[in-house]
Amino acid sequence: MEKQLERLMYLSRWILAPIYLGLSLALIALGIKFFQEVFHLLPHVLEIGEADIVLVVLSLIDLTLVGGLLVMVMFSGYENFVSRIDLDEGAEKLSWLGTLDTNSLKNKVAASIVAISSIHLLKIFMDAKNYDNDQLMWYVIIHLTFVVSAFAMGILDKLTKKHH
């Protein structure tokens, strides 16, 4: 009975597989949004100001960083919790595939969130005239919270690796 329960629990990890596949649909949505922004910008590129172009480019960078984060979570999560990804010999393989454990993934996700938050904050500062001081203060506080959290997670990871 115990052996069957353990086998069933172990097999239940496959419930995560469609969730990771669902993340690829979110990646498609990001791609659509990315090219929607590009196609919206191109016809007006000669008419709009430099600051507006920079804001659009920052939005594109933001979408790209989120896409990279999705890919990282999708593949490393699948490999850590469901099954190893078997690629044919000589097939193109991401260099980090199979090397991210859950702690490394957490740290990379935290670093990505800080990068995404930094881009978002830069976009807000470039358009600061449309925000009041309280809003700006809260954006900075939220960003600093992400920075401190990522830093603390990195420190804790180093401390736990020293003791093992």
PyMOL commands that set and color helices and strands:
alter all, ss='L'
color gray80, all
select helices_A, chain A and resi 2-44+50-81+102-126+128-130+133-162
alter helices_A, ss='H'
color red, helices_A
deselect
rebuild
show_as cartoon
